[in-house]
Amino acid sequence: MKKNRRKILSGSRKIFFAILAMFLSLSASAQQITASGQVLDAQKEPLIGVSVQEKGTSNGAITDLDGNFTLNVKQNAILIFSYVGYKSQEVKAAHQMKITLQEDNEVLDEVVVIGYGSVKRKDVTTAISSVSTKDLDMRPIVSAGQAIQGKAAGVSVIQPNGTPGGEMSIRVRGTTSMNGSNDPLYVVDGVPVDNIKFLSPNDIESMQILKDASSASIYGSRAANGVILITTKAGAAGNAKVSLTAQFGLNKVADKVESLNAAQYKELQDEIGLVSLPDGLPDRTDWFDETYTTGKTQNYQVAVSNGNEKMKYYLSAGYLKEQGVLDISYYKRYNFRVNLENQVRKWLTVSANISYSDYTSNGGGAMGTGSNRGGVILAVINTPTYAPVWDALNPNQYYNNFYGVGNITNPLENMARAKNNKDKENRLLASGNILLTPFPELKFKSTLTLDRRNAVNTTFLDPISTAWGRNQYGEASDNRNMNTVLTFDNVLTYNKNFKKHGLEVMAGSSWTDSDYSNSWINGSHYRSDQIQTLNAANKISWDNTGTGASQWGIMSFFGRVAYNFDSKYLVTANLRADGSSKLHPDHRWGVFPSFSAAWRISSEKFMENLTWIDDLKLRGGWGQTGNQSGIGDYAYLQRYNIGRIEWFKKGGEGDSTDYANAVPTISQANLRTSDLTWETTTQTNIGLDLTILNGRLTFNADYYYKKTKNMLMNVSLPAGAAAATSIARNEGEMVNKGFELSISSKNLRGGAFTWDTDFNISFNRNKLTKLELQKVYYDAKTADVVNDYVVRNEPGRALGGFYGYISDGVDPETGELMYRDLNNDGKISSSDRTYIGDPNPDFTYGMTNTFSWKGFNLSIFIQGSYGNDIYNASRIETEGMYDGKNQSARVLNRWKIPGQITDVPKANFKLLNSTYFVEDGSYLRLKDVSLSYNVKGKLLKKWGITRLQPYFTATNLLTWTSYSGMDPEVNQWGNSGTVQGIDWGTYPHCRSYVFGINVEF
């Protein structure tokens, strides 16, 4: 009986558990559904790559090429649909869904990065510009600086020359320092760096430019010239994404300057009378065709990203090679990046950003200061066409028999002198972050960063092919340097919102230490070009070989308090104190305060009836920033020069000096300046932000006034007045003031065709207002035949003014260029010089128009400058007619007989720096035209490809300018603050045609 009962109970249990399992299975099945559907935009076009995520989980998917998605979720789950540029939607999950996302016209809730934090755009109280990065993967740009050009009001971006990988000259609201750096501070993922050459533009997620002191002063001594904040891409929750970008481009010189043929050249030389040429010289060489070639650009980038609620990662690698229009000029870069973030606990997040880049370049020897100093660009014009490339009697040597003319070097020989030059640098930037969040309102972030740069510059010139190489028996050099910068930041942030009140309190410290070392060695006398290393040189330079080192450090403390009431009344105050090792301990610390406030007028009751105004905000701010880049690492200390003695020298008769055992001499190098203090810029800013017509139009306007005091400068001393020839001191004052305006317009909406316009314009006026010890600074000597400075800087004038003689045209009777006698003493002398030009533009501007229609996208970007002058020093070499060099075809119009009316003087006229060489440098450039198409299809969907976008981009397609040179966007003096707008054989910009493709899967 008991056995039967046990059997019955056992069987009952089995039935019960079977029924329970079936019930649970059915229950679990009932709790899961498969949500699927399609996501469209307002024009009913499918949206590719929309993030679909189950709310409160890491479960997610991404829409395919047709905008479709499928996702297994819990019953009654809420799905979050999000896409860049569109408003997010939360919708209850269903089996069949059709979602229409609306464009996010309300940019006020966009979060922008600021110093040591972030804020919603609507709560910004300072002057901040955001640069769109959505089209970076379709523009053939090498550096992030190029992405800014023409895109932000108040920011001037010039590429001084077209050398592959050439540095950009970036000015935020004008030039503020004569001797110090005028470059903005770059902050990449929270890490301050001195340049962004290492950074691939494809890795950039966002760019913000802090323009006024109230926004930049949180970075204190390093922010006098503005701050550019760059955030790189990060992983996101959802399916893993692989992105591929490939570009191939062709580059051509956009303009050609015609030179004289052999017969015309002989006729000119007969007039000059310095060279006797035989009759009947043929035209053997077109030096333009021999020198310039079609440049090529290759750019490839691959990135992988993924993440969940705990871990996110972004990995990328890229390769860029830019082959210049001069065959030996190139720029090559490898870049790798790893961005990791891991939420270890709810209160603990750790992250790491690691970037490594390796870049190599050769400028091609293009930009010597004049053709007789190794400049390839001018040598193309200055080399007579009768000359062959190679010497027929010495086949391994370039031709140099110019009938006694000793200062001509053909462009190919010029390039040969530089073909083995190599600038190589690798850079490792690694930072680790710990973020503690003990309470939702309280965060503490600690960051340690290593920035290590290793650079090697090598040269080699063989002893055979070039005249200079034969003179030196071959020569070579090796220069190396390593710079290590450690930065340790600690930031505590408290953020609390209660009812209509918002409060943020931030305090932190930053410690930076730099350690630099370098070495250099030079040698000559090589047997051949077979072994190019310095161990094959028979002579190692006894006075040009050595090592060096330096260090500097900064300790900083900073804080910020921000309060807003209902996003209507907003106030922000910052304070930063910096201590620099470069300054005397008594003057080491600089304190830089700032404050700003904003009033959202549109939130007031009296604005309620103005429904067409979405947002109207008035901003104002004041602040101070510092600068100490204009002085050396040991500026306040007494320093000394070491002079080596010629130990190999043999003593003459009666000379008992033991040169063989001589030791170096020590001499005073400077005058000690123990009272050096901070160069300080004080800036006031007033701004207005306006958005109307439901986000269709956005206006941003700012007026600013910047005054720089205690400028750090090296002042020249009268000869014999002291043991040293210069002294570092706080010397002068400078003012920049200006107005800037940006407008964004959504011109057409609501159909298959859309049209957007972004426009900005900037006006800046610069004036040097005070110099104490040295009242006038001259700079920028031009050609040897003139041997005079063309730039003069003095109080009361803008920086970089051209100085020389006023030319009143060609005298019809004598053919001489007439110079104005300003002091009426009956003769032309140095006292008749005056200011003859201004390189500072009246305004700069940029405009982008973007058109979209059924998968096609067309972007047209124009930028330009108005009111700036260029000193065309190239014309001294190509139209000066003073020696045996060939000249441009313009001299065919030269004066030849009395009574002739012309604007070109006679051969061998009196050459002076004058208005004859000053030209209007205004230009309007069609900078970029990009056409792309988003390919769609079932096959792509089957392969899992979510983006397939081929495109074509033309760069520097057209330039409208009256400038006669090869390019108006030039400066032979590169990134100089005191010398601008001088063209002296400067490497021109090129016209580029780029084909590319973007793929995501």
Secondary structure, DSSP 8 states (H G I E B T S, - for coil): -HHHHHHHHHHHHHHHHHHHHHHHHHHHHHHEEEEEEEEE-TTS-B-TT-EEEETTSS-EEE--TTSEEEEEEETT-EEEEE-TTB--EEEE--SEEEEE--B---GGG-EEEETTEEEEGGG--S-EEEE--TTGGGS--SSHHHHHTTTSTTEEEE-S---TT---EEEESS---SSS----EEEETTEEES--TT--GGGEEEEEEE-SHHHHGGGGGG-TT-EEEEEE----SEEEEEEEEEEEEEEEES----B--HHHHHHHHHHH-S----TT------HHHHHB--EEEEEEEEEEEEE-SSEEEEEEEEEEEEE-SBTT-EEEEEEEEEEEEEEEETTEEEEEEEEEEEEEEE-TT---SSGGGT-HHHHHHHS-TT--SB-SSSTTSB----TT--S---HHHHHHHHTT-EEEEEEEEEEEEEEEEEETTEEEEEEEEEEEEEEEEEEEE-SSSSHHHHHHTSEEEEEEEEEEEEEEEEEEEEEEEETTEEEEEEEEEEEEEEEEEEEEEEEE--S-SS--SGGG-SEE-SSS-EEEEEEEEEEEEEEEEEEEETTTEEEEEEEEEEEETTS-GGG-EEEEEEEEEEEEGGGSGGGTT-TTEEEEEEEEEEEEEEE-TTS-TTTTS--EEEE---TT----TT----GGG---EEEE-----TT---EEEEEEEEEEEEEETTTTEEEEEEEEEEEEEEEEEEEE--TTSSSSSEEEEEEEEEEEEEEEEEEEEEEE-SSSEEEEEEEEEEEEEEEEEEESS---EEEEE--TTT--EEEEE-TTB-TT-EEEB-EEEE-TTT--EEE--TT-SSS--GGG-EEEE--S-SEEEEEEEEEEETTEEEEEEEEEEES-EEEETHHHHHH---SSS--BGGGGGB--STT---SB--TT----SBGGGEEE--EEEEEEEEEEE----HHHHHHT--EEEEEEEEEEEEEEE---SS-SS--TTTT-SS--SEESS----EEEEEEEEEEE-
